[in-house]
Amino acid sequence: MRNMNMFGALVMPMMVCGIILYGLFKGVNVFDCFMDGSKSGIKTAMDILPAMLALVLSVSMLKSSGALSVIVATLKPVSDLLGIPAEVAPLALLCPISGSGALSMYETILGEYGVDNVIERTASIMMCSTDTTFYAVAIYYGAINIKKIRYTLPAALTADLTSFIMSAFLVRMMY
């Protein structure tokens, strides 16, 4: 076990050394390439920062203002129709917006309802089968300055909705 821990700690330094040695062997100025990549990375980070701030702020406001509870209560007939337990509806709303917000909500569900029940299993499958749609669109399209996302958002939200419905359906089938 100790050898595995030591190997794990050495993997990154060995990779960095390997890349540097390969670059030197090929006659590439490794430091200049590193500097160019760093400049490009900082520019990309600055380009996506406004989208990141907007997402973090909107999720924080949604949770702390109580608006999330109002939205969940409003959508309760729809979630009942789709077979999604009301207890996981806030998770379904947060999953496409924020991974950290969804994880926080998931931990709240586990703490409140425990494990090995319909609510926990639905939430678990939901967490594993969805993605942070708005975050991904904002970051990836923002990084390459695409303004018109066309069908990306409707297709991704349809996939999320399918995941929500199927997670509830599969859990009901298992119980």
VOGUVO-225064 format. One line per 2 residues: number of its first residue (from 1); their letters; for each residue z, y, x of N, C-alpha, C, O, CB. Coordinates in steps of 0.1 Angstrom, whole numbers, padded with zeros to 4 digits, always signed. Each point is the difference from the previous one (the first is absolute). Glycine has a CB too. Layout:
REM residues N
NUM) a) Z,Y,X,Z,Y,X,Z,Y,X,Z,Y,X,Z,Y,X | ...
***
This chain:
REM residues 175
1) mr) +0000,-0012,+0008,+0000,+0012,-0008,+0000,+0013,+0009,-0007,+0009,-0003,+0019,-0022,-0015 | -0004,+0012,+0028,+0000,+0012,+0009,-0013,+0003,+0007,-0004,+0011,+0001,+0028,-0017,+0003
3) nm) -0032,-0005,-0001,-0013,+0002,+0006,-0010,+0007,-0010,-0008,+0008,+0004,+0012,-0028,+0010 | -0002,+0016,-0027,-0009,+0006,-0010,+0003,+0015,-0002,-0009,+0008,-0001,+0008,-0030,-0010
5) nm) +0014,+0025,+0012,+0004,+0015,-0001,-0005,+0007,+0011,-0005,+0012,-0001,+0025,-0018,-0011 | -0019,+0001,+0024,-0005,+0006,+0012,-0016,+0002,+0000,-0005,+0010,+0003,+0025,-0019,+0010
7) fg) -0026,-0002,-0018,-0015,+0001,-0001,-0004,+0011,-0010,-0009,+0007,+0002,+0008,-0032,+0003 | +0008,+0025,-0017,-0002,+0010,-0010,+0001,+0015,+0005,-0007,+0009,-0003,+0015,-0026,-0014
9) al) +0002,+0018,+0026,+0003,+0014,+0006,-0011,+0004,+0010,-0002,+0011,+0003,+0027,-0015,-0007 | -0031,-0006,+0010,-0010,+0002,+0010,-0015,+0001,-0005,-0009,+0004,+0007,+0024,-0015,+0009
11) vm) -0017,+0008,-0029,-0014,-0001,-0005,-0007,+0014,+0001,-0011,+0001,+0005,+0018,-0020,-0020 | +0000,+0029,+0010,-0007,+0013,+0000,-0002,+0006,+0014,-0011,+0004,+0003,+0022,+0000,-0025
13) pm) -0001,-0005,+0031,-0003,+0005,+0014,-0011,-0008,+0006,-0008,+0005,+0008,+0032,+0002,-0006 | -0025,-0021,-0004,-0011,-0008,+0006,-0013,+0005,-0006,-0010,+0000,+0007,+0026,-0019,-0004
15) mv) -0017,+0022,-0016,-0012,+0004,-0006,-0005,+0013,+0006,-0011,+0002,+0003,+0017,-0014,-0024 | +0004,+0022,+0022,-0004,+0013,+0006,-0005,-0002,+0014,-0010,+0006,+0004,+0027,+0005,-0019
17) cg) -0010,-0019,+0023,-0004,-0002,+0014,-0014,-0007,+0000,-0009,+0004,+0008,+0033,-0006,-0001 | -0026,-0007,-0016,-0013,-0007,-0001,-0011,+0009,-0003,-0011,+0000,+0006,+0022,-0020,-0013
19) ii) -0009,+0029,-0003,-0010,+0010,-0003,-0003,+0010,+0011,-0012,+0003,+0003,+0019,-0005,-0027 | +0003,+0006,+0031,-0002,+0009,+0011,-0008,-0007,+0011,-0009,+0006,+0006,+0031,+0006,-0011
21) ly) -0018,-0024,+0009,-0007,-0008,+0010,-0014,-0002,-0004,-0009,+0001,+0009,+0030,-0012,-0002 | -0024,+0007,-0019,-0014,-0002,-0005,-0008,+0013,+0001,-0011,+0000,+0005,+0019,-0018,-0020
23) gl) -0002,+0029,+0011,-0007,+0013,+0001,-0003,+0004,+0015,-0011,+0004,+0003,+0022,+0003,-0024 | -0001,-0010,+0030,-0003,+0003,+0014,-0010,-0009,+0006,-0009,+0004,+0008,+0032,+0003,-0006
25) fk) -0023,-0020,-0007,-0010,-0010,+0005,-0014,+0005,-0004,-0010,-0002,+0007,+0027,-0017,-0009 | -0018,+0024,-0011,-0013,+0005,-0005,-0004,+0014,+0005,-0011,+0004,-0003,+0015,-0018,-0017
27) gv) +0004,+0020,+0028,-0003,+0013,+0005,+0002,+0012,-0009,-0006,+0010,+0001,-0010,-0022,+0013 | +0025,+0010,-0024,+0002,+0010,-0010,+0012,+0008,+0004,+0010,-0005,+0005,-0019,-0009,-0023
29) nv) +0009,+0027,+0016,+0011,+0009,+0003,+0010,-0002,-0011,-0001,+0007,-0011,-0013,+0010,+0024 | +0024,-0025,-0012,+0009,-0004,-0010,+0008,+0011,-0005,+0002,+0002,-0012,-0001,-0025,+0021
31) fd) +0004,+0032,+0000,+0008,+0011,-0004,-0007,+0010,-0009,+0005,+0004,-0010,+0008,-0007,+0031 | -0026,+0006,-0017,-0008,+0009,-0008,-0003,-0006,-0014,+0001,+0007,-0010,-0011,+0002,+0031
33) cf) +0008,-0022,-0022,-0002,-0006,-0013,+0012,+0000,-0008,+0000,+0003,-0012,-0017,-0018,+0022 | +0029,+0013,-0004,+0012,+0001,-0007,+0003,+0014,-0005,+0004,+0002,-0011,+0005,-0020,+0026
35) md) -0012,+0028,-0007,+0002,+0014,-0004,-0010,+0004,-0012,+0004,+0006,-0009,+0003,+0000,+0033 | -0019,-0011,-0023,-0010,+0003,-0011,+0005,-0007,-0013,-0001,+0006,-0011,-0018,-0004,+0028
37) gs) +0024,-0014,-0016,+0005,-0007,-0012,+0012,+0006,-0005,+0002,+0001,-0012,-0011,-0022,+0021 | +0018,+0026,-0001,+0012,+0007,-0004,-0004,+0013,-0008,+0006,+0003,-0010,+0007,-0012,+0030
39) ks) -0022,+0017,-0014,-0005,+0012,-0007,-0006,-0003,-0014,+0003,+0007,-0010,-0007,+0004,+0033 | -0004,-0022,-0023,-0006,-0004,-0013,+0011,-0004,-0010,-0001,+0003,-0012,-0020,-0010,+0025
41) gi) +0031,-0001,-0008,+0011,-0004,-0009,+0008,+0011,-0005,+0004,+0000,-0012,-0003,-0021,+0025 | +0002,+0031,-0005,+0007,+0012,-0005,-0008,+0008,-0010,+0006,+0005,-0010,+0006,-0004,+0032
43) kt) -0025,+0000,-0020,-0008,+0007,-0009,-0001,-0008,-0014,+0001,+0006,-0010,-0015,+0003,+0029 | +0013,-0022,-0018,+0000,-0008,-0012,+0014,+0002,-0007,+0000,+0001,-0013,-0016,-0018,+0023
45) am) +0027,+0016,-0003,+0013,+0002,-0006,+0001,+0014,-0007,+0006,+0000,-0011,+0004,-0016,+0029 | -0015,+0026,-0012,+0000,+0013,-0006,-0008,+0001,-0012,+0003,+0007,-0010,+0001,+0003,+0032
47) di) -0016,-0017,-0022,-0009,+0000,-0012,+0007,-0007,-0012,-0003,+0004,-0011,-0017,-0004,+0027 | +0028,-0011,-0014,+0005,-0007,-0011,+0014,+0005,-0004,+0006,-0005,-0010,-0019,-0015,+0017
49) lp) +0019,+0029,+0001,+0014,+0005,-0003,+0001,+0006,-0014,+0010,-0003,-0007,-0007,+0007,+0032 | -0012,+0005,-0029,+0002,+0005,-0013,+0000,-0010,-0012,+0008,+0001,-0009,-0020,+0019,+0018
51) am) +0003,-0030,-0008,+0000,-0011,-0010,+0013,-0008,+0001,+0006,-0003,-0011,-0031,+0002,+0013 | +0031,-0001,+0010,+0012,-0008,+0001,+0012,+0009,-0006,+0008,-0006,-0008,-0017,-0006,+0029
53) la) +0009,+0024,-0018,+0011,+0009,-0006,-0001,+0001,-0015,+0010,-0001,-0007,-0010,+0014,+0028 | -0012,-0012,-0026,-0002,+0001,-0015,+0005,-0013,-0006,+0007,+0000,-0011,-0026,+0015,+0014
55) lv) +0016,-0027,+0003,+0004,-0013,-0006,+0016,-0001,+0000,+0006,-0004,-0010,-0028,-0006,+0017 | +0027,+0013,+0005,+0015,-0001,+0001,+0007,+0009,-0009,+0010,-0004,-0007,-0013,-0003,+0031
57) ls) -0002,+0019,-0025,+0007,+0010,-0009,-0002,-0004,-0015,+0010,+0001,-0007,-0015,+0017,+0024 | -0007,-0023,-0021,-0002,-0003,-0014,+0009,-0012,-0004,+0006,+0000,-0011,-0029,+0009,+0013
59) vs) +0024,-0019,+0007,+0008,-0012,-0003,+0015,+0004,-0001,+0007,-0004,-0009,-0023,-0011,+0021 | +0021,+0023,-0003,+0014,+0005,+0000,+0003,+0008,-0013,+0010,-0002,-0006,-0010,+0003,+0031
61) ml) -0010,+0008,-0028,+0002,+0007,-0013,+0000,-0009,-0012,+0008,+0002,-0009,-0018,+0018,+0020 | +0001,-0029,-0011,-0001,-0009,-0011,+0013,-0008,-0003,+0005,-0002,-0011,-0030,+0000,+0016
63) ks) +0031,-0003,+0006,+0012,-0008,-0001,+0012,+0009,-0003,+0008,-0004,-0009,-0018,-0013,+0025 | +0012,+0028,-0009,+0012,+0008,-0001,+0000,+0008,-0013,+0011,+0004,-0005,-0009,-0003,+0030
65) sg) -0013,+0002,-0031,+0000,+0009,-0012,+0002,-0008,-0013,+0003,+0006,-0010,-0019,+0009,+0022 | +0015,-0028,-0011,+0002,-0008,-0012,-0013,-0002,-0007,+0000,-0007,-0010,+0023,+0016,+0008
67) al) -0034,-0004,+0007,-0013,-0001,-0006,-0004,-0015,+0000,-0007,-0004,-0010,+0001,+0027,+0017 | +0010,-0031,+0003,-0004,-0014,+0000,+0006,-0007,-0012,-0007,-0009,-0006,+0006,+0010,+0031
69) sv) +0013,+0002,-0028,+0006,-0006,-0012,-0007,+0003,-0013,-0001,-0008,-0009,+0023,+0009,+0021 | -0026,+0012,-0013,-0007,+0004,-0012,-0014,-0007,-0001,-0004,-0004,-0011,+0016,+0027,+0012
71) iv) -0018,-0024,+0010,-0014,-0007,+0000,+0002,-0014,-0003,-0008,-0006,-0008,+0000,+0022,+0025 | +0018,-0023,-0012,+0003,-0014,-0003,+0003,-0002,-0014,-0005,-0009,-0007,+0014,+0006,+0030
73) at) -0001,+0012,-0029,+0003,-0001,-0014,-0012,+0002,-0009,-0002,-0006,-0010,+0025,+0014,+0015 | -0032,+0002,-0001,-0012,+0002,-0007,-0010,-0011,+0000,-0006,-0004,-0010,+0009,+0028,+0015
75) lk) -0003,-0031,+0007,-0010,-0011,+0001,+0006,-0014,-0004,-0007,-0010,+0002,-0003,+0023,+0017 | +0022,-0013,-0024,+0007,-0012,-0004,-0009,-0009,-0010,-0001,-0012,+0002,+0023,+0023,+0002
77) pv) -0028,-0005,-0014,-0008,-0008,-0009,-0012,-0006,+0007,-0004,-0012,-0003,+0011,+0027,-0015 | -0013,-0008,+0028,-0011,-0006,+0008,+0005,-0011,+0009,-0007,-0011,+0000,-0005,+0033,-0001
79) sd) +0023,-0020,+0007,+0005,-0011,+0009,+0005,-0012,-0008,-0002,-0011,+0004,+0009,+0028,+0012 | -0002,-0015,-0028,+0003,-0011,-0009,-0012,-0007,-0004,+0000,-0013,+0000,+0020,+0025,-0008
81) ll) -0031,-0005,+0005,-0012,-0006,-0004,-0006,-0009,+0011,-0006,-0010,-0002,+0002,+0029,-0014 | +0005,-0014,+0028,-0005,-0007,+0012,+0009,-0011,+0005,-0004,-0007,+0009,-0008,+0028,-0003
83) gi) +0024,-0021,-0011,+0009,-0011,+0004,+0008,+0004,+0012,+0006,-0009,+0006,-0021,-0008,-0016 | +0015,+0029,+0014,+0007,+0004,+0012,+0014,+0004,-0004,+0002,+0008,-0008,-0023,+0000,+0019
85) pa) +0031,-0015,-0005,+0014,+0004,-0003,+0003,+0014,+0002,-0004,+0006,+0010,+0011,-0029,-0004 | +0001,+0029,-0016,+0003,+0015,+0001,+0007,+0003,+0013,-0001,+0011,+0005,+0002,-0010,-0030
87) ev) +0007,-0011,+0030,+0008,+0003,+0012,-0009,+0002,+0013,+0005,+0006,+0009,+0014,-0020,-0020 | -0031,+0008,+0011,-0008,+0002,+0012,-0011,+0010,-0002,-0008,+0002,+0008,+0012,-0026,-0003
89) ap) -0004,+0031,-0017,-0010,+0010,-0003,+0001,+0012,+0010,-0011,+0005,+0005,+0012,-0011,-0029 | +0011,+0010,+0029,+0000,+0011,+0010,-0006,-0005,+0013,-0007,+0008,+0007,+0028,+0001,-0018
91) la) -0020,-0021,+0014,-0006,-0006,+0012,-0015,+0000,-0001,-0007,+0004,+0010,+0027,-0018,-0006 | -0025,+0011,-0015,-0014,+0000,-0003,-0006,+0014,+0001,-0011,+0002,+0005,+0013,-0022,-0019
93) ll) +0006,+0030,+0010,-0005,+0014,+0002,+0000,+0005,+0014,-0008,+0007,+0004,+0016,-0003,-0027 | +0002,-0009,+0031,+0002,+0005,+0014,-0009,-0007,+0010,-0004,+0005,+0010,+0027,+0001,-0016
95) cp) -0026,-0019,+0003,-0008,-0008,+0009,-0013,+0007,+0005,-0003,+0000,+0012,+0012,-0020,-0023 | -0017,+0025,+0002,-0013,+0007,+0004,+0002,+0013,+0008,-0009,+0005,+0006,-0002,-0016,-0025
97) is) +0023,+0017,+0017,+0002,+0013,+0006,+0007,+0000,+0013,-0004,+0006,+0010,+0006,+0002,-0033 | +0009,-0016,+0025,+0008,+0000,+0012,+0006,-0013,+0003,+0007,-0006,-0008,-0002,+0029,+0003
99) gs) -0008,-0028,+0017,+0006,-0013,+0004,+0015,+0001,+0002,+0007,-0009,-0004,-0029,+0004,+0015 | +0026,+0015,-0005,+0015,+0002,+0002,+0007,+0002,-0013,+0011,-0005,-0002,-0015,+0014,+0025
101) ga) -0002,-0001,-0032,+0006,+0002,-0014,+0000,-0013,-0007,+0010,-0003,-0007,-0018,+0026,+0007 | -0002,-0031,+0001,-0001,-0013,-0007,+0011,-0010,+0006,+0006,-0007,-0007,-0031,+0011,+0002
103) ls) +0026,-0004,+0018,+0010,-0008,+0007,+0014,+0003,-0005,+0008,-0008,-0002,-0023,+0005,+0022 | +0018,+0016,-0020,+0013,+0005,-0005,+0002,-0004,-0014,+0011,-0005,-0003,-0013,+0024,+0018
105) my) -0008,-0018,-0024,+0002,-0005,-0014,+0002,-0015,+0000,+0008,-0005,-0008,-0023,+0024,+0000 | +0008,-0026,+0016,+0001,-0015,+0001,+0014,-0004,+0003,+0006,-0009,-0006,-0030,+0007,+0012
107) et) +0030,+0009,+0005,+0013,-0003,+0004,+0010,+0003,-0011,+0010,-0007,-0002,-0016,+0012,+0025 | +0004,+0006,-0031,+0008,+0003,-0011,+0000,-0011,-0011,+0010,-0003,-0006,-0014,+0028,+0011
109) il) -0009,-0030,-0008,-0001,-0011,-0009,+0008,-0012,+0004,+0007,-0006,-0008,-0030,+0015,+0002 | +0021,-0013,+0019,+0008,-0011,+0005,+0015,+0002,-0001,+0007,-0010,-0004,-0026,+0005,+0020
111) ge) +0024,+0017,-0013,+0014,+0002,-0001,+0005,+0000,-0014,+0011,-0004,-0002,-0013,+0018,+0023 | -0006,-0009,-0030,+0004,+0001,-0014,-0001,-0013,-0008,+0009,-0003,-0008,-0015,+0027,+0009
113) yg) -0005,-0031,+0002,-0002,-0012,-0009,+0001,-0013,+0008,+0000,-0011,-0006,-0015,+0025,-0007 | +0017,-0014,+0026,+0002,-0012,+0008,-0013,-0007,+0003,-0011,+0005,-0002,+0034,-0007,-0008
115) vd) -0022,-0011,+0014,-0012,-0007,+0004,-0001,-0013,-0009,+0009,-0003,-0008,-0007,+0011,+0032 | -0013,-0014,-0023,-0003,-0012,-0008,+0000,+0002,-0015,+0006,-0007,-0008,+0003,-0006,+0026
117) nv) -0016,+0024,-0022,-0001,+0002,-0015,-0014,+0007,-0002,-0007,+0003,+0010,+0032,+0000,-0013 | -0029,-0002,-0009,-0013,+0005,-0003,-0003,+0014,+0006,-0011,+0003,+0005,+0012,-0016,-0027
119) ie) +0009,+0021,+0021,-0002,+0014,+0005,-0002,+0000,+0015,-0009,+0007,+0004,+0023,+0002,-0023 | -0006,-0016,+0026,-0001,+0000,+0015,-0013,-0006,+0004,-0007,+0005,+0009,+0032,-0007,-0007
121) rt) -0029,-0009,-0008,-0012,-0007,+0004,-0012,+0008,-0003,-0010,+0001,+0008,+0021,-0023,-0012 | -0011,+0029,-0008,-0012,+0009,-0003,+0000,+0011,+0010,-0011,+0003,+0005,+0013,-0009,-0029
123) as) +0009,+0012,+0027,+0000,+0011,+0010,-0004,-0005,+0014,-0008,+0007,+0007,+0026,+0004,-0020 | -0014,-0023,+0017,-0004,-0005,+0013,-0015,-0003,+0001,-0007,+0004,+0010,+0029,-0014,-0009
125) im) -0028,+0004,-0012,-0014,-0002,+0001,-0008,+0013,-0001,-0010,+0002,+0007,+0014,-0024,-0018 | +0001,+0032,+0003,-0006,+0013,-0001,+0000,+0007,+0014,-0010,+0006,+0004,+0018,-0005,-0028
127) mc) +0003,-0002,+0031,+0001,+0006,+0013,-0010,-0006,+0010,-0005,+0007,+0009,+0029,-0002,-0013 | -0026,-0018,+0003,-0008,-0007,+0010,-0015,+0001,-0004,-0009,-0002,+0009,+0027,-0013,-0005
129) st) -0021,+0019,-0016,-0015,-0001,-0004,-0006,+0014,-0002,-0011,+0001,-0005,+0016,-0023,-0005 | +0002,+0033,+0012,-0005,+0013,-0002,+0000,+0008,+0013,+0006,-0004,+0010,+0002,+0004,-0034
131) dt) -0015,+0011,+0024,-0001,+0008,+0012,+0003,+0015,-0004,+0000,+0003,-0012,-0017,-0018,+0022 | +0020,+0023,-0001,+0003,+0014,-0003,-0014,+0007,-0001,-0004,+0006,+0010,+0027,-0007,+0003
133) tf) -0029,+0000,-0024,-0013,+0005,-0002,-0002,+0015,+0003,-0009,+0003,+0008,+0007,-0020,-0026 | +0010,+0025,+0012,-0002,+0015,+0003,+0003,+0003,+0015,-0007,+0009,+0005,+0013,-0004,-0029
135) ya) +0003,-0011,+0030,+0003,+0002,+0014,-0012,-0004,+0008,-0004,+0007,+0009,+0029,-0011,-0013 | -0030,-0008,+0001,-0012,-0005,+0008,-0012,+0009,-0001,-0006,+0003,+0009,+0015,-0026,-0012
137) va) -0012,+0027,-0010,-0011,+0009,-0002,+0002,+0013,+0007,-0009,+0005,+0007,+0005,-0016,-0029 | +0016,+0017,+0021,+0003,+0013,+0006,-0001,-0001,+0015,-0006,+0009,+0006,+0020,-0003,-0025
139) iy) -0009,-0016,+0025,+0001,-0001,+0014,-0014,-0003,+0006,-0005,+0006,+0009,+0029,-0013,-0010 | -0030,-0004,-0004,-0012,-0005,+0006,-0012,+0010,-0003,-0008,+0003,+0009,+0016,-0027,-0011
141) yg) -0009,+0028,-0010,-0011,+0010,-0003,+0003,+0013,+0007,-0009,+0007,+0004,+0004,-0019,-0026 | +0017,+0016,+0022,+0004,+0013,+0006,-0002,+0000,+0015,-0004,+0010,+0006,+0020,-0007,-0023
143) ai) -0014,-0015,+0023,-0002,-0001,+0015,-0015,+0002,+0004,-0003,+0005,+0011,+0022,-0020,-0010 | -0028,+0012,-0010,-0014,+0001,+0004,-0007,+0011,-0009,-0012,+0000,-0001,+0011,-0024,+0008
145) ni) +0009,+0032,-0014,-0004,+0012,-0007,-0010,-0003,-0011,-0010,+0007,-0002,+0013,+0006,+0022 | +0000,-0024,-0028,-0009,-0003,-0011,+0007,+0006,-0013,+0012,-0003,-0002,-0021,-0018,+0013
147) kk) +0002,+0030,-0018,+0006,+0007,-0011,-0004,-0008,-0013,+0009,+0000,-0010,-0011,+0022,+0022 | -0009,-0028,-0013,-0004,-0007,-0013,+0002,-0015,+0002,-0007,-0006,+0008,-0010,+0024,-0013
149) ir) +0027,-0023,-0002,+0004,-0014,+0002,-0007,-0009,-0010,+0002,-0012,+0001,+0020,+0020,+0007 | -0030,-0002,-0017,-0008,-0008,-0010,+0008,-0011,-0007,+0009,+0004,-0008,-0029,+0001,+0022
151) yt) +0017,-0017,-0012,+0006,-0011,-0008,+0012,-0006,+0007,+0005,-0010,-0006,-0028,+0006,-0003 | +0027,+0009,+0020,+0011,-0007,+0007,+0013,+0000,-0008,+0006,-0010,-0002,-0017,+0018,+0023
153) lp) +0015,+0004,-0026,+0012,+0001,-0007,+0000,-0009,-0013,+0010,-0007,-0003,-0007,+0030,+0013 | -0013,-0022,-0019,+0000,-0008,-0012,+0000,-0015,+0004,+0007,-0008,-0007,-0019,+0026,-0005
155) aa) +0005,-0022,+0022,+0000,-0014,+0003,+0013,-0005,+0006,+0005,-0011,-0004,-0029,+0013,+0009 | +0030,+0006,+0003,+0013,-0003,+0006,+0011,+0000,-0011,+0009,-0009,+0000,-0016,+0018,+0022
157) lt) +0007,+0000,-0031,+0010,+0000,-0011,-0002,-0011,-0009,+0010,-0006,-0006,-0009,+0031,+0008 | -0014,-0029,-0005,-0002,-0012,-0008,+0005,-0013,+0007,+0006,-0008,-0007,-0026,+0019,-0002
159) ad) +0019,-0012,+0022,+0006,-0011,+0007,+0015,+0000,-0001,+0006,-0010,-0001,-0026,+0010,+0017 | +0026,+0012,-0015,+0015,+0001,-0001,+0004,-0004,-0014,+0010,-0008,-0001,-0010,+0027,+0018
161) lt) -0007,-0014,-0027,+0004,-0004,-0014,-0001,-0015,-0002,+0008,-0006,-0006,-0016,+0028,-0002 | -0003,-0028,+0013,-0002,-0014,+0000,+0012,-0008,+0006,+0005,-0010,-0005,-0030,+0013,+0005
163) sf) +0029,+0002,+0012,+0011,-0006,+0007,+0013,+0001,-0008,+0008,-0009,-0001,-0019,+0015,+0023 | +0013,+0006,-0029,+0012,+0001,-0008,+0000,-0010,-0012,+0010,-0006,-0002,-0009,+0031,+0009
165) im) -0012,-0025,-0013,-0001,-0009,-0012,+0002,-0015,+0004,+0007,-0008,-0006,-0022,+0025,-0005 | +0008,-0021,+0022,+0000,-0013,+0005,+0014,-0004,+0005,+0004,-0012,-0001,-0029,+0013,+0006
167) sa) +0032,+0008,+0001,+0013,-0004,+0006,+0009,-0003,-0012,+0008,-0010,+0001,-0011,+0025,+0019 | +0003,-0007,-0031,+0008,-0003,-0011,-0004,-0013,-0007,+0008,-0008,-0004,-0004,+0033,+0001
169) fl) -0017,-0027,+0002,-0006,-0012,-0007,+0004,-0013,+0008,+0004,-0009,-0006,-0023,+0023,-0003 | +0018,-0013,+0022,+0003,-0012,+0008,+0015,-0004,+0000,+0003,-0011,-0001,-0022,+0017,+0016
171) vr) +0027,+0004,-0015,+0014,-0002,-0001,+0004,-0006,-0014,+0008,-0010,-0001,-0003,+0029,+0017 | -0011,-0014,-0026,+0002,-0006,-0014,-0005,-0014,+0000,+0007,-0008,-0007,-0009,+0031,-0003
173) mm) -0008,-0026,+0017,-0005,-0014,+0000,+0009,-0009,+0007,+0002,-0012,-0004,-0025,+0020,+0004 | +0030,-0003,+0011,+0009,-0009,+0008,+0013,-0002,-0008,+0006,-0010,+0003,-0017,+0019,+0018
175) y) +0015,+0000,-0029,+0013,-0002,-0007,-0002,-0007,-0013,+0010,-0002,-0008,-0002,+0023,+0018
***
